Amino acid sequence: MKLFAWFTRTPEDAQLAERHGGGLEERIGYVFQQPELLVLALTHRSHSGQKDAQRQVSNERLEFLGDAVLDLCVSRHLYETFPDKKEGELTKLKSIIVSGPFLVQLANSIGLGNHLLLSESEARTGGRQRPSILEDAFEALLGAIYLDGGLSVSEAFVQRHILDGLDLGQASRDNRNYKSLLLELSQSRGEGNPVYEVVEEVGPDHNKYFVVDALVDGRALGRGTGASKKKAEQEAARLALESGILRRGEPRGQENEG
């Protein structure tokens, strides 16, 4: 498959792939025909922005592609495995499998963080263990595999590393959608939909985290932080639920019933 024109092979690609991807190909069970794709998948934007970087590119576009490939592979698997489940049930199962925390677990299982191309400052501040970086890199790796080997190879990778031996019940317990749970609870009490308000954004673009409040009926019930707004919102919703404030007292409109 032809690589995009904006990223071309250089003599250093094979050396970079061997240096930073050494051992990774063996663990994932796939050897790249185009080593430049592996290099690109491992390149975080903090590294690509350095003055001495050879090319001003990162794995962000591959992450976009890999996200779509993962969605397709998982959707097909669920469609064929659970013929009796309705669309809503399949969607919930898929959301568990492609969730951020689950992808981070997968990235750690193949030691992906050890192979990433990061700036010195990013590596020094824990970038190789940062969940947002690992999640993005795992999707970028899948995107690179798709470009290098095609859909059948990508499906084999997803099957081997994600779907084989997957315990959906345990994954569901480990990756609960706290925003959905908070929404259900607040609506059942007649207090409308929760609102998520960004209180603060901290750090440079390549190493930013967000502080978010979860508000129900104007009350801030939980404050979460995360490397993305989505993660901070989930954390805020979890803390709002754990506060127990919504579960204490009667739903709105029932206070004077008796």
N, C-alpha and C positions, 0 to 999 in steps of 0.2 A: 504494500500500500504506500502510495507516495506521501511523503511528509510535506507539511505546509511550507510554503516558499520562505516564510519569515524565519525559519529555523533550519539551517543547513549543517550538514556533517562537516566537522573539522578534524584534523589529525589528532587533536587532544580528546575527542569524544570517547574513543575506545579506552584510553588511559583513565579518563575520569570515571567511566562506567566500571572499570576493573577496580579502581581505587575505592570508590564510594559504594558501588553495588556488589563488591566482592562478598560472596556468601549469601546475598539476598536472593539472587536468581535460583540458587540451589534450594533455599528454603521455600520459595513460592512455586517451585517446580516449573519454571519457564525461563528460557534463555532468549534474550532479545536479539533479533536479527539486525535491528537498528539501535545501536547502543546510545545514540543521541537522544532517543526517546526515554530511555531509562534515566539518563542524566537530567533531562528536562523534568521528569516526574519527581525527582529528588531535590530540585532547586526551589528553595523558598525565596519569596520576594526580597527578603532582607539581604540575601546573598547576591541576587541578580542586580541589586541597586548599588553595589559597591563599585568603586571607581576602577578596580582592577578586574572586574568581572568581564569575561569575554563577550557576552551577549546580554543585552538588557531584556531578558525574558525570565519568566518564572513558571511554576507549575499551575498557575491559576486557571489558564484556559483548559489544561488537561483535567483539572478538578471538575470544571463545568461538564466536560464530556463524560468523565468517569461517573459522575452523579447520574447522568441519563442512562448510561450502560448498566449501572447497578440497578436502577429502577426497573429497567426492562427485564433483566435476568431474573430478579427476584419476583417480579409480577408474573412472569411466565411460569416460574416454578410453583408459585402459590396457586395459580389458575389450574395447572395440571394436577397438583397434589390434592387439592381440596375442591372437588367438583360440586359438592353440596353447599359450600359456603356462599353467602350472598356478597355483593360488592362491598358493602360497608364492613363486613367481617374481614374480607381480604385486604381492604385498605388499612384496617387496624393492625393486622399481622405484618403488612409491609412496613408500616411506620415504625414498628419495633425493630425490624431487621436493619433498616437503613438509618436508624437513629444515630446521633453523634456518639453517645457513650458506647454503643455496641461497636461502631467502627473504630473507636479508639482502642477498645479491647483487642480487636483484630490486628490493628497496626502494631500494638505491643507484642502480640503473639508471634509476629514475624520479625521483631526487632527493627522495625522500620526507622525509628528515631535515630538509631546509630548511623544510618546511611545518609541522612539528610545533608544537603548543602545549605548551611546557614552562615550568616555573618558572625564574626567573633563575638559581638555583643549579644546577639540572640542566643547563641550557644551557651555563653557564659551565664545568662539569666534563666536557663532552664528550658530553652526552646525545644530541645529534643524530647522533652516530656510534656510539652504543652498540648493539651487535648485538641485545641482548634487546629494546630499545625499538623498533628498526627492524623486527624480526621480528614483534612484537606489532602494530605499527602497520600493517604490510602486511596482516595477517590482518583487522584491524579495517576497513581500507579495503575489502577484499573483502566483509565483512559488510555494510558500508554500501551498497555497490553492489547487493547482493542485496535489501536492504530497499527500496531506491529503484527498482530496475528489474526485479527478478525473477530467476529462475533462468537464463533464456536469455541475458540480458545478462551475468550472472556467468560463464556458460560461455564467452561470447565474450571476456570480459576474460582469463580463465584461458588460453584458447587463444592469444590474441594475445600476452600478456606472459610466459607460462610455457611453453606446449607447442610453439608454432611455433619450429622451428629448434633444439629441445632435443636436445643430444647426451647421451644417457643414459650412454654409456660414459665420457665425460669427467666428467659429474656424479657417476657412481659413484666414479671415482678421487678426486674432490675432496671427497667426503662419505662416507668410509669409516666403518663402524660399528665403532669400536675396541673397544667393550664386547663385541660378538659375537665378534670375533677373539680377544680375551683369554679369553673363556669357552671357545671351541673349543680353544685351546692348553692352558689349565689342565686341562680335562677329559681331553685326550689324554695328559697326563702323570699322570693319576690323582690330581690335587690338588684336585678338587672345583670348586665354583663360586666365582668371585671375590666378595669382599664390599667394598662401598663405604661408607666411614665419613666422616661430616662432621666435620672437625676444627675448623672455625671458620666463623662467619657474621659478615661485616663490613659495616657501613654501615646506614643507615636502610632502611625497607621499600621505598621507591621507588627506591633506588639501592644494592641489596645485592649482594654477591658471596660465593661459597661456596668454601671450601677443603676438598677431599675427598681421602682416601687410598684407593688401590686395594690391597686385601690379598688375597693368595693363600696359603692354608694359614697364615694368621696373620702373614705377612710383608708389610710395606708396600713395594710395588714401584714405586709412582708416586704423586706428589701433584699434583693438578690444581686450577685455579681457574676460576671462571666466574660469569656473571650468574645462572645457575640451577644447581640440583643436577645436572640432566641434563648440562649443558655441562661442569661441573666433573668429573663422572664420566667423560665421554668423554675429557677431557684427561688424567685420571689413568690411564685404561686405555691411552691412546696412549703415555704416558711409561713405563708398566710394560712394554709391548711393546718399546719402543725400548731399554729397559735391557738386554735380552737375557738376563736372569737365568733366565727359564724355559727358554730355548733352550740354555743351557749345562748340561751334565750330563744324566743319564738320568732318564726318568720314574720316579716313585715305584714301588717294588716291583721294579725291575729292577737296582738297585744291586749286588746280590749274585749276579746271574745270570752264568754264565760257563761 
